[in-house]
Amino acid sequence: MGDSRPVYLRIADDLRRRIDEGGLAVGDRIPSRSELKRAYEASDQTVDRAVRVLKAAGYAEGQFGRGVFVTDRAPLGTLLRSTGAVDSPFAAQIRCYGGRGAPGGPGAPGASVPGAGEDAALSRDTTPARDTTLTWEATSSETPAPAPIAERLGIGTGEPVLCTQYEYLANRHPVQLATSWEPLTITEGTDVALPERGPYARRGVRGRLAAIGVRVVRARELVGSRPATTPEAEALGCAAGQCVTVVERTHFDGDDRAVETSDIVVRADRWRLEYTIAFTS
């Protein structure tokens, strides 16, 4: 029986297999449009569609004026999720693989984010890095709660929340995005209203809210995936539509009231999530 796949998928699958099997290595040029047209007796449109599939899957990237090249898809590291990992949007620790180090600092061991304490660190089981700088940028604004966020927080749609958008960087290279929402009914007018300013800045959700008498006792995380939006792709250095991993996390106080919720976004092809599960009996 003949191959029933559309020609563009056959081209994309063949190229993926060559990359996975090492026939095309990282940095190698993908066969040109004219080469693929001859090999598969395909049209320009068919070949271009196959290459778009390859790019969307993270296997290749275009370089202006040079062609399309195989990208490095090896995981950069693991986001370690544990009881100590859910208090900061930076997701606590990142363990790098095989000496790759942080993006922008090849082979560099990990380092701590300044001022973030144990809730935000990039680490390998080695000595601290001297050439890897980790930091984040954040902007906060008051906004009406969109319906999905209001549902997560247990408040009415349109009620005021503080929205803080984070971009986490290693050697100025974005590795993670996060957006946090907090009900202003809890923090407005207090010293902890702005997560990145004031006497309790950068202390994480639990540390900040404890300062105003709110005891955070648990967090819930939902892990999913979806295509990257254009702004996310531009920030994370991938193609729009490429798969990203999204961790939806919500903090609760002792009355089971949601006091903060956030979305953490990383490239699905470069980062894995690791969860530590302790058995109580």
N, C-alpha and C positions, 0 to 999 in steps of 0.2 A: 504494500500500500504506500502511495506517495505521501510526502510530508504535507499535511493539511494546514500548517501554520501560515499566517500571512508572511509575505517575504520579508517585511521589515522586522518582524519578530525573529525570523530565522537568522537574519543577519546579526541582530542584537544578541541573540542567544549564542551564536557561534563565537562572536567577539568576547562575550563574557566567559565562555568556556576556555578560550585561549588565554585570557587573563588569569582565570582561576588556576589553570594548569601550568602557568609560568611561561607560556609561549610568547606572551606580551608582558614585559616587566614594567614596574613603576617607572615612568618617565619615557617609555617607548611611545612613538607616534602611532596612532591608529591608522590603518590603511586609508588613503585619501578617498574622496568621493569618487573620482574616476576609477581608482583601483577596485573599489567595492561595486561600482556599476558593472565593470567588466566581469568580475568574479561571479556575480549573482544575476547578471542580465537584468538589472533593476534600473528604475528611473531615478532622477535626482531627488524627487520628493520621497521616494521609498527609502533611499539611503539616508537622507537627512532625518527622516522619522526614526530610523534605527539608531542613529547617533544620538538623537534627543533622548531615546529610551535609555541608552547607555549612560548619558550624563545624569539623567534624573535618578538613576540607581547608584550614582556616586562612583562609577567605574572610570569615568573620563571627564576631562575638562578642556575647553577650548582656549587656545592662546592666540590672540589676535595676530594675524599675518603669518602664523607658523603652522597651525593645524590643530588637531585634537590629540591629547596625550593621556596615557594611563595614569590615574591618580593613586596615591597611597591610601589604601583602605584599611590598613592594619590598625586595630584599636589603639588609641593613645593611652587608654587607662580605664580604670573602674571608679565609678562614683560609689563610695562606701556609705551605705545607709544603715544606721543603727539608732539606738535611743539617743545617742549624743549627736546624731546627724540631722535631726529634724528641727533644730532651733534657728538655723540661719539659712537664708535662701541659697547660700553657696554650697549647700549639701555636704557640709562637714569636711570630708576628706576625698582626695582623688589619688588613687594609686596608679602610678605610671608603669607601663610595661617595658621590659627588655631594654632599659637604658635609653628609651626615647626621650624621656624628660618632658618638660613643658613645651608647648608649641612656641617656636621662636627661640628656643634654647636647647638645641639638639643634645641629647645625652645628659641634660642637667638633672640632678636629683631634685626632689621637691623642696618647697619652702612654704612658710606660713604667710597668710595674708596679714599685713600690718593691722594691728588693732582688733583683729577678729577673734583672737583667742583660739580655743580648741574647736570652735564651731566652723572654722573656715581654714582649710589647709590643703596644700597640694603636696603629697608625700609619696616617697618610696621608702622601703626599709633600708635606708642608707643614711649618710650624713647630710646635713642641710646643704641646700644649694647656695652658691655664692653668685651665680649669674642668672638666676631666674627671679624675676620680679613679679609678684602677684598682687593684684589690686582690683578694685571695682569702681565703677561710676554709677551714680544713682540720681534719679530725678523724681520728685514727689509732687503730686497735685491733687486737689480735691475734685471729686467727680461724682456724678450720680451713679449708683450701682447698676450695672447692666443686669438683666434678668438672670443669666446663669450664675453670676457672682452673688447676687442677692439670695438666690436659692441655697448656695453653698454656705452663706453666712447666716441664713435664717432671718433675713430682714426683708423689707419691702423693696420692690423694684424702684429705683430712683432715689432711695435714701442715700445720704451723703457718706462717701467712703474716702479714705486717703489711698491713692494708688501710687505705688513706688515701683519704678522700672529700673532694673539692675542690668548692667553688662559687666561680666567678670572676665578679667584679662590676665594672661600669662605673657610677660614680655610684650605687652600692648596688643596681644593677639587674643581676640574674643574666644572663650572656650565654653561659655554658658550664659544664657539669658534667663532672667526671672522677672516676674511681675507679681507684686504683693498688694493685697487689698485689706484694709482694716476699717471697721465701722467707726465713724467719728463720734458716735454716741459713747464710745468707750474712752477715747483718747483726747478728744477735742478740749483744748484749754489746759492740758497737763504738760509736764516736762517731757513726756515721751511721745508727743503728738507727731513729731518728725523722726523717723527711724535713724537718719544720718546726722541729726543735729541735736544740740542740747546735752545736758550732763549724762544722759544714758544712751548716747549715740553708739551704734555698732555693738550693742550687747545682746542682740538676738531677741526674738519674740518673748521668750520666758523672762529673760533678764530685764527687759524694758517694762513689761507689764507688771512684773512683781513690784516694781518701784511705785506703782499706783494701787497696789493691793489686789491685783488680779493674778491668781495662781493658775498657771497653765499646767494641766495634768496629763494630757495626751495629744497625739496628733494622728491623723489618718492620711494615708497616701494612696492615690489611685494612679497607676502607671499605664500609659497608652502611647499610641503613635499616630502621626498624621503627616501630611505633606507640609513642608516649610512654606511659610508665607514669603513674599518677596523681601520685606524688611528683615526677617529672620535669616533668610539665605544670604543676604548682603552682609549681615553682621557676623554670621558663623562661617562664611567662606564656602558655601555650597550652592547648588543650583536650586532655584525656586521649584517647589514641588518634590524635592528630595525628602526622604523620610527623616523626621526628627522624633526623638523620644520626649514625651511630656510627662512630668511628675506633678500631679495635682495634689497639693498638700493643704490640710486645714488643721489649725490648732484649736483646742477646746479647753475651757476652764472647768473648775470643779462642779459647776452646775450644768455641764454639758452644753454650754453656750459656745458657739463658734466665735472666736475673737480675731482670727486672721486666716486668710486663705491665699494661696500663691500657686503660680504655674512656673515650673522649672523646665527649661528647654535646652536640649543638647542634641548634637548630631548623632543619629542612631548608628551610623556606620563607623563612628570613631570612639564612642563611649559606651560602656556597659554599666549596668546597675548591679550592685552586690548588696544583699540583705543578710544581716546576721539575725538568726532566729534562736532565741534562748528557750529551752524547754524548762518548764517549772516543776515537772514531776517525772 
